[in-house]
Amino acid sequence: MRTLFEDVTETANRDDDPKGGRVTLVLWLVAVLSLGGAYGAYYWVTHRKPPEPAPAALSLDDVAQTNTAVNRFNGFIKAGDWEEAQKMISREGLERLEEEKLSLRESLLVERKNDTVVEALLTPARSRTTSTVRLDCAYLFADRSTKIIPLTLVIEDERIVVNSW
């Protein structure tokens, strides 16, 4: 067992050692850097931007996804951009246009093909099967007349497209 006198002697010997002051300084520096690093890691973890959520799986049961697809389609029709609207049609719908030998505008609007669509709105009417969703759209024209056209949506090539009207 050590006595108090031996501890004093040991302390005096350490103080006389020229490396003793540097070792103490290095240990204090390591301690301060460790505390700073721990605080920095804590700050980074608590203030970092959360990761982006994974995109929702493509589903015809999701009303938001089907409404978005139909609203994009109707937006192209309102803008008169029939080429972009035709890109949102399924292969079956494109085959139907080829068989009829009509453009999308002529096939969709029939007797109103020369009129401009002022507004295109979704109606509350919906029906669904396991692989399709049917939504009714009201197309408003400049003369204040309305034409309701049912659009059937399907999933094709990992996107929601218009299959029939």
C-alpha positions as CSV (number, residue, x, y, z in Angstrom):
1,M,0.0,0.0,0.0
2,R,1.3,3.4,-0.8
3,T,1.5,6.2,1.6
4,L,0.7,9.9,1.2
5,F,4.5,10.6,1.1
6,E,5.0,8.3,-1.8
7,D,2.2,10.0,-3.7
8,V,3.7,13.4,-3.2
9,T,7.1,12.1,-4.3
10,E,5.5,10.6,-7.4
11,T,3.7,13.9,-8.2
12,A,7.0,15.8,-7.8
13,N,8.8,13.3,-10.1
14,R,6.1,13.8,-12.7
15,D,6.3,17.6,-12.5
16,D,10.0,17.5,-13.0
17,D,9.7,15.3,-16.1
18,P,9.8,17.6,-19.2
19,K,7.4,15.3,-21.1
20,G,4.8,15.3,-18.3
21,G,3.4,18.7,-19.3
22,R,3.1,17.8,-23.0
23,V,1.4,14.5,-22.2
24,T,-1.2,16.3,-20.0
25,L,-1.7,18.9,-22.7
26,V,-2.2,16.2,-25.4
27,L,-4.7,14.3,-23.1
28,W,-6.7,17.5,-22.6
29,L,-6.7,18.2,-26.3
30,V,-7.9,14.7,-27.1
31,A,-10.7,15.1,-24.5
32,V,-11.8,18.5,-25.9
33,L,-11.8,17.1,-29.5
34,S,-13.8,14.1,-28.4
35,L,-16.4,16.3,-26.8
36,G,-16.4,18.6,-29.9
37,G,-16.8,15.5,-32.2
38,A,-19.6,14.1,-30.1
39,Y,-21.4,17.5,-30.2
40,G,-20.9,17.7,-33.9
41,A,-22.2,14.2,-34.5
42,Y,-25.3,15.0,-32.3
43,Y,-25.9,18.3,-34.2
44,W,-25.6,16.6,-37.6
45,V,-28.0,13.8,-36.6
46,T,-30.6,16.1,-35.2
47,H,-30.5,18.8,-37.9
48,R,-30.0,16.7,-41.1
49,K,-32.8,16.6,-43.7
50,P,-34.9,13.5,-43.4
51,P,-34.6,11.1,-46.3
52,E,-37.0,11.3,-49.2
53,P,-40.0,9.0,-48.8
54,A,-40.2,6.2,-51.3
55,P,-42.6,6.9,-54.1
56,A,-46.0,5.3,-53.7
57,A,-46.5,2.1,-55.6
58,L,-48.4,2.6,-58.8
59,S,-52.0,1.7,-58.1
60,L,-55.4,2.3,-59.7
61,D,-56.9,2.2,-56.2
62,D,-55.1,5.4,-55.2
63,V,-57.5,8.2,-56.1
64,A,-54.7,10.8,-56.1
65,Q,-52.7,8.9,-58.7
66,T,-55.8,8.4,-61.0
67,N,-56.9,12.0,-60.6
68,T,-53.4,13.2,-61.4
69,A,-53.3,11.1,-64.6
70,V,-56.7,12.3,-65.8
71,N,-56.0,15.9,-64.9
72,R,-52.8,15.8,-67.0
73,F,-54.7,14.3,-69.9
74,N,-57.4,16.9,-69.6
75,G,-54.9,19.7,-69.3
76,F,-53.4,18.7,-72.6
77,I,-56.8,18.7,-74.2
78,K,-57.7,22.1,-72.8
79,A,-54.4,23.5,-74.1
80,G,-55.0,21.9,-77.5
81,D,-51.9,19.8,-77.2
82,W,-53.3,16.7,-78.8
83,E,-49.9,15.1,-79.5
84,E,-49.0,15.1,-75.7
85,A,-52.5,13.8,-74.9
86,Q,-52.0,11.0,-77.4
87,K,-48.8,10.0,-75.6
88,M,-51.0,9.2,-72.5
89,I,-53.1,6.6,-74.4
90,S,-52.5,2.9,-74.1
91,R,-51.5,0.6,-77.0
92,E,-55.1,-0.6,-77.2
93,G,-56.3,2.9,-77.5
94,L,-53.8,3.7,-80.2
95,E,-54.9,0.6,-82.1
96,R,-58.5,1.8,-81.8
97,L,-57.5,5.2,-83.4
98,E,-55.7,3.4,-86.2
99,E,-58.8,1.1,-86.9
100,E,-61.1,4.1,-86.9
101,K,-58.6,6.1,-89.0
102,L,-59.4,9.1,-86.8
103,S,-57.3,11.5,-84.8
104,L,-57.7,11.6,-81.0
105,R,-59.6,14.9,-81.3
106,E,-62.1,13.4,-83.8
107,S,-62.5,10.2,-81.8
108,L,-62.9,11.8,-78.4
109,L,-65.1,14.8,-79.2
110,V,-67.0,13.3,-82.2
111,E,-69.5,15.9,-83.4
112,R,-67.7,18.7,-81.4
113,K,-64.3,18.0,-82.9
114,N,-64.0,21.5,-84.4
115,D,-64.9,23.2,-81.1
116,T,-62.4,24.3,-78.4
117,V,-62.6,22.7,-75.0
118,V,-62.7,25.6,-72.5
119,E,-62.7,23.4,-69.3
120,A,-62.3,19.8,-68.5
121,L,-63.5,18.6,-65.1
122,L,-63.8,15.3,-63.3
123,T,-67.3,14.2,-62.2
124,P,-67.9,12.3,-59.0
125,A,-68.9,9.2,-61.1
126,R,-66.3,6.4,-60.7
127,S,-66.3,2.7,-61.1
128,R,-63.5,0.1,-60.9
129,T,-62.6,-3.4,-61.7
130,T,-59.5,-5.2,-60.7
131,S,-57.5,-3.9,-63.6
132,T,-59.3,-0.7,-64.7
133,V,-60.9,2.5,-63.3
134,R,-63.6,4.4,-65.1
135,L,-63.9,8.2,-64.5
136,D,-66.4,10.5,-66.1
137,C,-65.1,13.8,-67.4
138,A,-67.2,16.8,-68.3
139,Y,-65.8,18.9,-71.2
140,L,-67.2,22.4,-71.4
141,F,-67.2,24.3,-74.7
142,A,-67.2,28.0,-75.5
143,D,-71.0,27.9,-76.2
144,R,-71.5,26.7,-72.6
145,S,-72.6,23.2,-73.7
146,T,-71.2,20.2,-71.9
147,K,-70.2,16.7,-73.1
148,I,-69.5,14.0,-70.6
149,I,-67.0,11.4,-71.7
150,P,-66.1,8.3,-69.7
151,L,-62.4,7.6,-69.6
152,T,-61.1,4.2,-68.6
153,L,-57.6,4.0,-67.1
154,V,-55.2,1.1,-66.9
155,I,-51.6,0.6,-65.9
156,E,-49.3,0.0,-68.8
157,D,-45.5,0.2,-68.9
158,E,-45.3,1.4,-65.2
159,R,-47.6,4.4,-65.8
160,I,-51.3,5.1,-65.7
161,V,-52.7,5.6,-69.2
162,V,-56.1,6.2,-70.8
163,N,-57.3,2.9,-72.4
164,S,-60.7,3.8,-73.8
165,W,-63.3,6.6,-74.0
